[in-house]
Amino acid sequence: MTGELATPLRERAMETLQESTVMLKVACNLIEQGNRKEAERLKNLARAKREVSVMLMAQAKALENGARDEFTGTVAENQYRRN
């Protein structure tokens, strides 16, 4: 059962990571064109997406391991716990 729950998380993590990669490529192109401000904005968004991807992978791993830790909740629940 936990493996079935982990698969969609891994898929979302990979999609998010791919989006991040595309954003970084676009940011590089913008730098070459001299648009550093927009490149910086995209780079920051890409970094945030990469962090989400890592978190989703950690949640999937926790589910596969049957662990009941902070990664088993939703993103909003985890954010609430940290504050």
PyMOL Python script that loads the backbone (N, CA, C, O; Angstrom):
from pymol import cmd

cmd.read_pdbstr("""\
ATOM      1  N   MET A   1       0.812  -1.192   0.000  1.00  0.00           N
ATOM      2  CA  MET A   1       0.000   0.000   0.000  1.00  0.00           C
ATOM      3  C   MET A   1       0.858   1.260   0.000  1.00  0.00           C
ATOM      4  O   MET A   1       0.589   2.195  -0.754  1.00  0.00           O
ATOM      5  N   THR A   2       1.889   1.290   0.841  1.00  0.00           N
ATOM      6  CA  THR A   2       2.721   2.494   0.904  1.00  0.00           C
ATOM      7  C   THR A   2       3.480   2.715  -0.389  1.00  0.00           C
ATOM      8  O   THR A   2       3.728   3.858  -0.774  1.00  0.00           O
ATOM      9  N   GLY A   3       3.853   1.635  -1.065  1.00  0.00           N
ATOM     10  CA  GLY A   3       4.524   1.775  -2.354  1.00  0.00           C
ATOM     11  C   GLY A   3       3.638   2.428  -3.385  1.00  0.00           C
ATOM     12  O   GLY A   3       4.101   3.213  -4.212  1.00  0.00           O
ATOM     13  N   GLU A   4       2.349   2.098  -3.331  1.00  0.00           N
ATOM     14  CA  GLU A   4       1.391   2.705  -4.260  1.00  0.00           C
ATOM     15  C   GLU A   4       1.247   4.195  -3.989  1.00  0.00           C
ATOM     16  O   GLU A   4       1.051   4.973  -4.923  1.00  0.00           O
ATOM     17  N   LEU A   5       1.340   4.601  -2.744  1.00  0.00           N
ATOM     18  CA  LEU A   5       1.243   6.011  -2.392  1.00  0.00           C
ATOM     19  C   LEU A   5       2.514   6.769  -2.765  1.00  0.00           C
ATOM     20  O   LEU A   5       2.465   7.958  -3.079  1.00  0.00           O
ATOM     21  N   ALA A   6       3.635   6.085  -2.729  1.00  0.00           N
ATOM     22  CA  ALA A   6       4.913   6.731  -3.014  1.00  0.00           C
ATOM     23  C   ALA A   6       5.095   7.027  -4.501  1.00  0.00           C
ATOM     24  O   ALA A   6       5.751   8.006  -4.856  1.00  0.00           O
ATOM     25  N   THR A   7       4.531   6.205  -5.366  1.00  0.00           N
ATOM     26  CA  THR A   7       4.726   6.378  -6.807  1.00  0.00           C
ATOM     27  C   THR A   7       4.244   7.736  -7.315  1.00  0.00           C
ATOM     28  O   THR A   7       4.989   8.396  -8.039  1.00  0.00           O
ATOM     29  N   PRO A   8       3.039   8.182  -6.971  1.00  0.00           N
ATOM     30  CA  PRO A   8       2.624   9.516  -7.441  1.00  0.00           C
ATOM     31  C   PRO A   8       3.518  10.645  -6.908  1.00  0.00           C
ATOM     32  O   PRO A   8       3.744  11.643  -7.592  1.00  0.00           O
ATOM     33  N   LEU A   9       4.017  10.475  -5.689  1.00  0.00           N
ATOM     34  CA  LEU A   9       4.921  11.483  -5.142  1.00  0.00           C
ATOM     35  C   LEU A   9       6.212  11.544  -5.941  1.00  0.00           C
ATOM     36  O   LEU A   9       6.720  12.624  -6.242  1.00  0.00           O
ATOM     37  N   ARG A  10       6.735  10.378  -6.280  1.00  0.00           N
ATOM     38  CA  ARG A  10       7.963  10.340  -7.087  1.00  0.00           C
ATOM     39  C   ARG A  10       7.732  10.944  -8.471  1.00  0.00           C
ATOM     40  O   ARG A  10       8.592  11.654  -8.994  1.00  0.00           O
ATOM     41  N   GLU A  11       6.572  10.661  -9.062  1.00  0.00           N
ATOM     42  CA  GLU A  11       6.257  11.225 -10.373  1.00  0.00           C
ATOM     43  C   GLU A  11       6.169  12.747 -10.300  1.00  0.00           C
ATOM     44  O   GLU A  11       6.692  13.445 -11.168  1.00  0.00           O
ATOM     45  N   ARG A  12       5.510  13.257  -9.265  1.00  0.00           N
ATOM     46  CA  ARG A  12       5.420  14.710  -9.094  1.00  0.00           C
ATOM     47  C   ARG A  12       6.794  15.316  -8.852  1.00  0.00           C
ATOM     48  O   ARG A  12       7.090  16.408  -9.338  1.00  0.00           O
ATOM     49  N   ALA A  13       7.628  14.612  -8.107  1.00  0.00           N
ATOM     50  CA  ALA A  13       8.985  15.099  -7.845  1.00  0.00           C
ATOM     51  C   ALA A  13       9.776  15.208  -9.141  1.00  0.00           C
ATOM     52  O   ALA A  13      10.484  16.190  -9.362  1.00  0.00           O
ATOM     53  N   MET A  14       9.653  14.198  -9.994  1.00  0.00           N
ATOM     54  CA  MET A  14      10.381  14.228 -11.266  1.00  0.00           C
ATOM     55  C   MET A  14       9.860  15.321 -12.183  1.00  0.00           C
ATOM     56  O   MET A  14      10.646  15.994 -12.851  1.00  0.00           O
ATOM     57  N   GLU A  15       8.546  15.508 -12.225  1.00  0.00           N
ATOM     58  CA  GLU A  15       7.969  16.578 -13.047  1.00  0.00           C
ATOM     59  C   GLU A  15       8.456  17.943 -12.565  1.00  0.00           C
ATOM     60  O   GLU A  15       8.801  18.810 -13.367  1.00  0.00           O
ATOM     61  N   THR A  16       8.480  18.118 -11.260  1.00  0.00           N
ATOM     62  CA  THR A  16       8.927  19.383 -10.682  1.00  0.00           C
ATOM     63  C   THR A  16      10.399  19.614 -10.975  1.00  0.00           C
ATOM     64  O   THR A  16      10.805  20.739 -11.267  1.00  0.00           O
ATOM     65  N   LEU A  17      11.193  18.571 -10.900  1.00  0.00           N
ATOM     66  CA  LEU A  17      12.621  18.690 -11.196  1.00  0.00           C
ATOM     67  C   LEU A  17      12.842  19.037 -12.668  1.00  0.00           C
ATOM     68  O   LEU A  17      13.721  19.835 -12.991  1.00  0.00           O
ATOM     69  N   GLN A  18      12.053  18.443 -13.557  1.00  0.00           N
ATOM     70  CA  GLN A  18      12.161  18.770 -14.975  1.00  0.00           C
ATOM     71  C   GLN A  18      11.781  20.225 -15.239  1.00  0.00           C
ATOM     72  O   GLN A  18      12.432  20.904 -16.033  1.00  0.00           O
ATOM     73  N   GLU A  19      10.733  20.700 -14.576  1.00  0.00           N
ATOM     74  CA  GLU A  19      10.351  22.103 -14.708  1.00  0.00           C
ATOM     75  C   GLU A  19      11.485  23.011 -14.246  1.00  0.00           C
ATOM     76  O   GLU A  19      11.778  24.024 -14.880  1.00  0.00           O
ATOM     77  N   SER A  20      12.109  22.645 -13.157  1.00  0.00           N
ATOM     78  CA  SER A  20      13.221  23.421 -12.626  1.00  0.00           C
ATOM     79  C   SER A  20      14.373  23.479 -13.626  1.00  0.00           C
ATOM     80  O   SER A  20      14.987  24.528 -13.820  1.00  0.00           O
ATOM     81  N   THR A  21      14.655  22.353 -14.252  1.00  0.00           N
ATOM     82  CA  THR A  21      15.730  22.294 -15.232  1.00  0.00           C
ATOM     83  C   THR A  21      15.444  23.201 -16.424  1.00  0.00           C
ATOM     84  O   THR A  21      16.333  23.911 -16.895  1.00  0.00           O
ATOM     85  N   VAL A  22      14.217  23.178 -16.908  1.00  0.00           N
ATOM     86  CA  VAL A  22      13.834  24.046 -18.022  1.00  0.00           C
ATOM     87  C   VAL A  22      13.976  25.512 -17.615  1.00  0.00           C
ATOM     88  O   VAL A  22      14.477  26.334 -18.383  1.00  0.00           O
ATOM     89  N   MET A  23      13.535  25.825 -16.418  1.00  0.00           N
ATOM     90  CA  MET A  23      13.638  27.202 -15.940  1.00  0.00           C
ATOM     91  C   MET A  23      15.095  27.660 -15.876  1.00  0.00           C
ATOM     92  O   MET A  23      15.404  28.803 -16.216  1.00  0.00           O
ATOM     93  N   LEU A  24      15.981  26.778 -15.446  1.00  0.00           N
ATOM     94  CA  LEU A  24      17.399  27.133 -15.386  1.00  0.00           C
ATOM     95  C   LEU A  24      17.980  27.340 -16.778  1.00  0.00           C
ATOM     96  O   LEU A  24      18.808  28.229 -16.978  1.00  0.00           O
ATOM     97  N   LYS A  25      17.556  26.529 -17.740  1.00  0.00           N
ATOM     98  CA  LYS A  25      18.022  26.714 -19.119  1.00  0.00           C
ATOM     99  C   LYS A  25      17.571  28.061 -19.665  1.00  0.00           C
ATOM    100  O   LYS A  25      18.340  28.767 -20.316  1.00  0.00           O
ATOM    101  N   VAL A  26      16.317  28.410 -19.393  1.00  0.00           N
ATOM    102  CA  VAL A  26      15.794  29.706 -19.834  1.00  0.00           C
ATOM    103  C   VAL A  26      16.568  30.831 -19.140  1.00  0.00           C
ATOM    104  O   VAL A  26      16.895  31.837 -19.769  1.00  0.00           O
ATOM    105  N   ALA A  27      16.857  30.666 -17.865  1.00  0.00           N
ATOM    106  CA  ALA A  27      17.616  31.679 -17.131  1.00  0.00           C
ATOM    107  C   ALA A  27      18.997  31.882 -17.755  1.00  0.00           C
ATOM    108  O   ALA A  27      19.470  33.014 -17.859  1.00  0.00           O
ATOM    109  N   CYS A  28      19.633  30.809 -18.164  1.00  0.00           N
ATOM    110  CA  CYS A  28      20.942  30.918 -18.829  1.00  0.00           C
ATOM    111  C   CYS A  28      20.828  31.698 -20.134  1.00  0.00           C
ATOM    112  O   CYS A  28      21.671  32.537 -20.450  1.00  0.00           O
ATOM    113  N   ASN A  29      19.776  31.405 -20.881  1.00  0.00           N
ATOM    114  CA  ASN A  29      19.556  32.135 -22.132  1.00  0.00           C
ATOM    115  C   ASN A  29      19.336  33.618 -21.860  1.00  0.00           C
ATOM    116  O   ASN A  29      19.838  34.468 -22.595  1.00  0.00           O
ATOM    117  N   LEU A  30      18.597  33.924 -20.819  1.00  0.00           N
ATOM    118  CA  LEU A  30      18.343  35.321 -20.469  1.00  0.00           C
ATOM    119  C   LEU A  30      19.624  36.040 -20.074  1.00  0.00           C
ATOM    120  O   LEU A  30      19.809  37.213 -20.401  1.00  0.00           O
ATOM    121  N   ILE A  31      20.500  35.349 -19.378  1.00  0.00           N
ATOM    122  CA  ILE A  31      21.784  35.944 -18.998  1.00  0.00           C
ATOM    123  C   ILE A  31      22.581  36.270 -20.258  1.00  0.00           C
ATOM    124  O   ILE A  31      23.175  37.343 -20.362  1.00  0.00           O
ATOM    125  N   GLU A  32      22.593  35.340 -21.214  1.00  0.00           N
ATOM    126  CA  GLU A  32      23.307  35.576 -22.468  1.00  0.00           C
ATOM    127  C   GLU A  32      22.741  36.779 -23.220  1.00  0.00           C
ATOM    128  O   GLU A  32      23.469  37.467 -23.935  1.00  0.00           O
ATOM    129  N   GLN A  33      21.453  37.029 -23.058  1.00  0.00           N
ATOM    130  CA  GLN A  33      20.809  38.163 -23.714  1.00  0.00           C
ATOM    131  C   GLN A  33      20.942  39.451 -22.901  1.00  0.00           C
ATOM    132  O   GLN A  33      20.538  40.522 -23.354  1.00  0.00           O
ATOM    133  N   GLY A  34      21.503  39.342 -21.711  1.00  0.00           N
ATOM    134  CA  GLY A  34      21.726  40.512 -20.882  1.00  0.00           C
ATOM    135  C   GLY A  34      20.593  40.843 -19.922  1.00  0.00           C
ATOM    136  O   GLY A  34      20.607  41.896 -19.285  1.00  0.00           O
ATOM    137  N   ASN A  35      19.624  39.964 -19.814  1.00  0.00           N
ATOM    138  CA  ASN A  35      18.487  40.221 -18.925  1.00  0.00           C
ATOM    139  C   ASN A  35      18.729  39.517 -17.583  1.00  0.00           C
ATOM    140  O   ASN A  35      18.119  38.493 -17.275  1.00  0.00           O
ATOM    141  N   ARG A  36      19.618  40.090 -16.816  1.00  0.00           N
ATOM    142  CA  ARG A  36      20.027  39.457 -15.551  1.00  0.00           C
ATOM    143  C   ARG A  36      18.924  39.461 -14.499  1.00  0.00           C
ATOM    144  O   ARG A  36      18.813  38.519 -13.714  1.00  0.00           O
ATOM    145  N   LYS A  37      18.116  40.502 -14.478  1.00  0.00           N
ATOM    146  CA  LYS A  37      17.069  40.591 -13.465  1.00  0.00           C
ATOM    147  C   LYS A  37      16.063  39.445 -13.620  1.00  0.00           C
ATOM    148  O   LYS A  37      15.727  38.778 -12.641  1.00  0.00           O
ATOM    149  N   GLU A  38      15.586  39.220 -14.839  1.00  0.00           N
ATOM    150  CA  GLU A  38      14.638  38.127 -15.081  1.00  0.00           C
ATOM    151  C   GLU A  38      15.309  36.769 -14.885  1.00  0.00           C
ATOM    152  O   GLU A  38      14.681  35.825 -14.405  1.00  0.00           O
ATOM    153  N   ALA A  39      16.576  36.674 -15.253  1.00  0.00           N
ATOM    154  CA  ALA A  39      17.325  35.426 -15.060  1.00  0.00           C
ATOM    155  C   ALA A  39      17.421  35.086 -13.579  1.00  0.00           C
ATOM    156  O   ALA A  39      17.266  33.929 -13.189  1.00  0.00           O
ATOM    157  N   GLU A  40      17.677  36.092 -12.764  1.00  0.00           N
ATOM    158  CA  GLU A  40      17.769  35.883 -11.312  1.00  0.00           C
ATOM    159  C   GLU A  40      16.423  35.422 -10.750  1.00  0.00           C
ATOM    160  O   GLU A  40      16.369  34.523  -9.911  1.00  0.00           O
ATOM    161  N   ARG A  41      15.336  36.046 -11.219  1.00  0.00           N
ATOM    162  CA  ARG A  41      14.001  35.662 -10.771  1.00  0.00           C
ATOM    163  C   ARG A  41      13.712  34.203 -11.115  1.00  0.00           C
ATOM    164  O   ARG A  41      13.227  33.444 -10.276  1.00  0.00           O
ATOM    165  N   LEU A  42      14.014  33.817 -12.358  1.00  0.00           N
ATOM    166  CA  LEU A  42      13.780  32.429 -12.777  1.00  0.00           C
ATOM    167  C   LEU A  42      14.669  31.456 -12.012  1.00  0.00           C
ATOM    168  O   LEU A  42      14.235  30.361 -11.656  1.00  0.00           O
ATOM    169  N   LYS A  43      15.903  31.853 -11.761  1.00  0.00           N
ATOM    170  CA  LYS A  43      16.821  30.989 -11.008  1.00  0.00           C
ATOM    171  C   LYS A  43      16.265  30.729  -9.616  1.00  0.00           C
ATOM    172  O   LYS A  43      16.323  29.602  -9.126  1.00  0.00           O
ATOM    173  N   ASN A  44      15.730  31.754  -8.981  1.00  0.00           N
ATOM    174  CA  ASN A  44      15.157  31.587  -7.640  1.00  0.00           C
ATOM    175  C   ASN A  44      13.925  30.689  -7.663  1.00  0.00           C
ATOM    176  O   ASN A  44      13.738  29.864  -6.768  1.00  0.00           O
ATOM    177  N   LEU A  45      13.087  30.846  -8.681  1.00  0.00           N
ATOM    178  CA  LEU A  45      11.922  29.967  -8.812  1.00  0.00           C
ATOM    179  C   LEU A  45      12.358  28.518  -9.055  1.00  0.00           C
ATOM    180  O   LEU A  45      11.776  27.583  -8.506  1.00  0.00           O
ATOM    181  N   ALA A  46      13.377  28.352  -9.875  1.00  0.00           N
ATOM    182  CA  ALA A  46      13.887  27.005 -10.151  1.00  0.00           C
ATOM    183  C   ALA A  46      14.436  26.363  -8.881  1.00  0.00           C
ATOM    184  O   ALA A  46      14.237  25.171  -8.646  1.00  0.00           O
ATOM    185  N   ARG A  47      15.119  27.145  -8.075  1.00  0.00           N
ATOM    186  CA  ARG A  47      15.658  26.634  -6.810  1.00  0.00           C
ATOM    187  C   ARG A  47      14.520  26.173  -5.898  1.00  0.00           C
ATOM    188  O   ARG A  47      14.603  25.118  -5.270  1.00  0.00           O
ATOM    189  N   ALA A  48      13.459  26.979  -5.835  1.00  0.00           N
ATOM    190  CA  ALA A  48      12.314  26.608  -4.998  1.00  0.00           C
ATOM    191  C   ALA A  48      11.671  25.318  -5.507  1.00  0.00           C
ATOM    192  O   ALA A  48      11.293  24.460  -4.710  1.00  0.00           O
ATOM    193  N   LYS A  49      11.547  25.177  -6.815  1.00  0.00           N
ATOM    194  CA  LYS A  49      10.976  23.947  -7.382  1.00  0.00           C
ATOM    195  C   LYS A  49      11.865  22.748  -7.074  1.00  0.00           C
ATOM    196  O   LYS A  49      11.368  21.660  -6.784  1.00  0.00           O
ATOM    197  N   ARG A  50      13.173  22.946  -7.138  1.00  0.00           N
ATOM    198  CA  ARG A  50      14.092  21.850  -6.828  1.00  0.00           C
ATOM    199  C   ARG A  50      13.935  21.422  -5.373  1.00  0.00           C
ATOM    200  O   ARG A  50      13.972  20.230  -5.068  1.00  0.00           O
ATOM    201  N   GLU A  51      13.760  22.384  -4.480  1.00  0.00           N
ATOM    202  CA  GLU A  51      13.560  22.064  -3.065  1.00  0.00           C
ATOM    203  C   GLU A  51      12.261  21.287  -2.856  1.00  0.00           C
ATOM    204  O   GLU A  51      12.213  20.362  -2.045  1.00  0.00           O
ATOM    205  N   VAL A  52      11.216  21.658  -3.579  1.00  0.00           N
ATOM    206  CA  VAL A  52       9.947  20.925  -3.509  1.00  0.00           C
ATOM    207  C   VAL A  52      10.158  19.493  -4.002  1.00  0.00           C
ATOM    208  O   VAL A  52       9.645  18.545  -3.409  1.00  0.00           O
ATOM    209  N   SER A  53      10.912  19.345  -5.083  1.00  0.00           N
ATOM    210  CA  SER A  53      11.183  18.023  -5.631  1.00  0.00           C
ATOM    211  C   SER A  53      11.897  17.137  -4.610  1.00  0.00           C
ATOM    212  O   SER A  53      11.554  15.967  -4.442  1.00  0.00           O
ATOM    213  N   VAL A  54      12.879  17.700  -3.939  1.00  0.00           N
ATOM    214  CA  VAL A  54      13.620  16.944  -2.912  1.00  0.00           C
ATOM    215  C   VAL A  54      12.690  16.534  -1.779  1.00  0.00           C
ATOM    216  O   VAL A  54      12.762  15.411  -1.281  1.00  0.00           O
ATOM    217  N   MET A  55      11.815  17.453  -1.376  1.00  0.00           N
ATOM    218  CA  MET A  55      10.882  17.153  -0.301  1.00  0.00           C
ATOM    219  C   MET A  55       9.905  16.046  -0.713  1.00  0.00           C
ATOM    220  O   MET A  55       9.606  15.154   0.081  1.00  0.00           O
ATOM    221  N   LEU A  56       9.411  16.104  -1.951  1.00  0.00           N
ATOM    222  CA  LEU A  56       8.500  15.064  -2.428  1.00  0.00           C
ATOM    223  C   LEU A  56       9.183  13.705  -2.465  1.00  0.00           C
ATOM    224  O   LEU A  56       8.574  12.694  -2.114  1.00  0.00           O
ATOM    225  N   MET A  57      10.439  13.674  -2.887  1.00  0.00           N
ATOM    226  CA  MET A  57      11.186  12.408  -2.899  1.00  0.00           C
ATOM    227  C   MET A  57      11.375  11.883  -1.478  1.00  0.00           C
ATOM    228  O   MET A  57      11.297  10.678  -1.237  1.00  0.00           O
ATOM    229  N   ALA A  58      11.622  12.795  -0.543  1.00  0.00           N
ATOM    230  CA  ALA A  58      11.781  12.377   0.859  1.00  0.00           C
ATOM    231  C   ALA A  58      10.469  11.824   1.400  1.00  0.00           C
ATOM    232  O   ALA A  58      10.470  10.849   2.152  1.00  0.00           O
ATOM    233  N   GLN A  59       9.359  12.433   1.026  1.00  0.00           N
ATOM    234  CA  GLN A  59       8.056  11.920   1.450  1.00  0.00           C
ATOM    235  C   GLN A  59       7.823  10.527   0.878  1.00  0.00           C
ATOM    236  O   GLN A  59       7.344   9.637   1.579  1.00  0.00           O
ATOM    237  N   ALA A  60       8.162  10.340  -0.393  1.00  0.00           N
ATOM    238  CA  ALA A  60       7.990   9.031  -1.023  1.00  0.00           C
ATOM    239  C   ALA A  60       8.847   7.979  -0.325  1.00  0.00           C
ATOM    240  O   ALA A  60       8.398   6.860  -0.078  1.00  0.00           O
ATOM    241  N   LYS A  61      10.075   8.352  -0.014  1.00  0.00           N
ATOM    242  CA  LYS A  61      10.970   7.406   0.664  1.00  0.00           C
ATOM    243  C   LYS A  61      10.438   7.045   2.044  1.00  0.00           C
ATOM    244  O   LYS A  61      10.483   5.885   2.454  1.00  0.00           O
ATOM    245  N   ALA A  62       9.933   8.054   2.756  1.00  0.00           N
ATOM    246  CA  ALA A  62       9.376   7.792   4.087  1.00  0.00           C
ATOM    247  C   ALA A  62       8.182   6.851   3.999  1.00  0.00           C
ATOM    248  O   ALA A  62       8.028   5.956   4.830  1.00  0.00           O
ATOM    249  N   LEU A  63       7.336   7.054   2.988  1.00  0.00           N
ATOM    250  CA  LEU A  63       6.189   6.160   2.806  1.00  0.00           C
ATOM    251  C   LEU A  63       6.648   4.744   2.490  1.00  0.00           C
ATOM    252  O   LEU A  63       6.109   3.773   3.020  1.00  0.00           O
ATOM    253  N   GLU A  64       7.638   4.637   1.633  1.00  0.00           N
ATOM    254  CA  GLU A  64       8.136   3.300   1.286  1.00  0.00           C
ATOM    255  C   GLU A  64       8.744   2.605   2.489  1.00  0.00           C
ATOM    256  O   GLU A  64       8.627   1.388   2.632  1.00  0.00           O
ATOM    257  N   ASN A  65       9.378   3.354   3.333  1.00  0.00           N
ATOM    258  CA  ASN A  65      10.000   2.772   4.525  1.00  0.00           C
ATOM    259  C   ASN A  65       8.994   2.566   5.649  1.00  0.00           C
ATOM    260  O   ASN A  65       9.323   2.004   6.694  1.00  0.00           O
ATOM    261  N   GLY A  66       7.767   3.024   5.429  1.00  0.00           N
ATOM    262  CA  GLY A  66       6.743   2.876   6.450  1.00  0.00           C
ATOM    263  C   GLY A  66       6.989   3.782   7.645  1.00  0.00           C
ATOM    264  O   GLY A  66       6.420   3.572   8.717  1.00  0.00           O
ATOM    265  N   ALA A  67       7.836   4.788   7.462  1.00  0.00           N
ATOM    266  CA  ALA A  67       8.185   5.680   8.569  1.00  0.00           C
ATOM    267  C   ALA A  67       7.048   6.654   8.832  1.00  0.00           C
ATOM    268  O   ALA A  67       6.375   7.106   7.906  1.00  0.00           O
ATOM    269  N   ARG A  68       6.842   6.972  10.101  1.00  0.00           N
ATOM    270  CA  ARG A  68       5.870   7.984  10.488  1.00  0.00           C
ATOM    271  C   ARG A  68       6.678   9.150  11.063  1.00  0.00           C
ATOM    272  O   ARG A  68       6.866   9.274  12.273  1.00  0.00           O
ATOM    273  N   ASP A  69       7.144   9.993  10.149  1.00  0.00           N
ATOM    274  CA  ASP A  69       7.883  11.163  10.623  1.00  0.00           C
ATOM    275  C   ASP A  69       7.305  12.402   9.963  1.00  0.00           C
ATOM    276  O   ASP A  69       6.204  12.354   9.415  1.00  0.00           O
ATOM    277  N   GLU A  70       8.015  13.487  10.007  1.00  0.00           N
ATOM    278  CA  GLU A  70       7.482  14.744   9.503  1.00  0.00           C
ATOM    279  C   GLU A  70       7.202  14.716   8.010  1.00  0.00           C
ATOM    280  O   GLU A  70       6.470  15.576   7.521  1.00  0.00           O
ATOM    281  N   PHE A  71       7.748  13.773   7.272  1.00  0.00           N
ATOM    282  CA  PHE A  71       7.548  13.736   5.829  1.00  0.00           C
ATOM    283  C   PHE A  71       6.241  13.057   5.426  1.00  0.00           C
ATOM    284  O   PHE A  71       5.893  13.059   4.245  1.00  0.00           O
ATOM    285  N   THR A  72       5.522  12.485   6.362  1.00  0.00           N
ATOM    286  CA  THR A  72       4.290  11.799   5.994  1.00  0.00           C
ATOM    287  C   THR A  72       3.107  12.737   5.889  1.00  0.00           C
ATOM    288  O   THR A  72       2.070  12.349   5.352  1.00  0.00           O
ATOM    289  N   GLY A  73       3.228  13.967   6.385  1.00  0.00           N
ATOM    290  CA  GLY A  73       2.141  14.937   6.295  1.00  0.00           C
ATOM    291  C   GLY A  73       2.170  15.688   4.981  1.00  0.00           C
ATOM    292  O   GLY A  73       3.035  15.466   4.134  1.00  0.00           O
ATOM    293  N   THR A  74       1.215  16.576   4.832  1.00  0.00           N
ATOM    294  CA  THR A  74       1.188  17.414   3.646  1.00  0.00           C
ATOM    295  C   THR A  74       2.191  18.541   3.804  1.00  0.00           C
ATOM    296  O   THR A  74       2.700  18.774   4.900  1.00  0.00           O
ATOM    297  N   VAL A  75       2.474  19.234   2.728  1.00  0.00           N
ATOM    298  CA  VAL A  75       3.397  20.356   2.777  1.00  0.00           C
ATOM    299  C   VAL A  75       2.900  21.401   3.764  1.00  0.00           C
ATOM    300  O   VAL A  75       3.685  21.930   4.552  1.00  0.00           O
ATOM    301  N   ALA A  76       1.608  21.706   3.732  1.00  0.00           N
ATOM    302  CA  ALA A  76       1.048  22.706   4.633  1.00  0.00           C
ATOM    303  C   ALA A  76       1.186  22.255   6.096  1.00  0.00           C
ATOM    304  O   ALA A  76       1.496  23.070   6.966  1.00  0.00           O
ATOM    305  N   GLU A  77       0.960  20.980   6.366  1.00  0.00           N
ATOM    306  CA  GLU A  77       1.097  20.488   7.731  1.00  0.00           C
ATOM    307  C   GLU A  77       2.542  20.607   8.207  1.00  0.00           C
ATOM    308  O   GLU A  77       2.794  21.004   9.345  1.00  0.00           O
ATOM    309  N   ASN A  78       3.472  20.270   7.351  1.00  0.00           N
ATOM    310  CA  ASN A  78       4.881  20.364   7.718  1.00  0.00           C
ATOM    311  C   ASN A  78       5.300  21.800   7.953  1.00  0.00           C
ATOM    312  O   ASN A  78       6.073  22.079   8.869  1.00  0.00           O
ATOM    313  N   GLN A  79       4.797  22.719   7.134  1.00  0.00           N
ATOM    314  CA  GLN A  79       5.098  24.130   7.324  1.00  0.00           C
ATOM    315  C   GLN A  79       4.570  24.600   8.668  1.00  0.00           C
ATOM    316  O   GLN A  79       5.239  25.348   9.380  1.00  0.00           O
ATOM    317  N   TYR A  80       3.364  24.157   9.010  1.00  0.00           N
ATOM    318  CA  TYR A  80       2.741  24.535  10.286  1.00  0.00           C
ATOM    319  C   TYR A  80       3.579  24.013  11.457  1.00  0.00           C
ATOM    320  O   TYR A  80       3.766  24.716  12.450  1.00  0.00           O
ATOM    321  N   ARG A  81       4.079  22.789  11.338  1.00  0.00           N
ATOM    322  CA  ARG A  81       4.864  22.188  12.420  1.00  0.00           C
ATOM    323  C   ARG A  81       6.150  22.950  12.663  1.00  0.00           C
ATOM    324  O   ARG A  81       6.602  23.047  13.804  1.00  0.00           O
ATOM    325  N   ARG A  82       6.750  23.492  11.615  1.00  0.00           N
ATOM    326  CA  ARG A  82       8.025  24.197  11.751  1.00  0.00           C
ATOM    327  C   ARG A  82       7.862  25.546  12.431  1.00  0.00           C
ATOM    328  O   ARG A  82       8.803  26.041  13.052  1.00  0.00           O
ATOM    329  N   ASN A  83       6.691  26.144  12.324  1.00  0.00           N
ATOM    330  CA  ASN A  83       6.468  27.493  12.876  1.00  0.00           C
ATOM    331  C   ASN A  83       6.015  27.464  14.304  1.00  0.00           C
ATOM    332  O   ASN A  83       5.787  28.516  14.902  1.00  0.00           O
TER     333      ASN A  83
END
""", "prot")
cmd.dss("prot")
cmd.show_as("cartoon", "prot")
cmd.util.cbc("prot")
cmd.orient("prot")
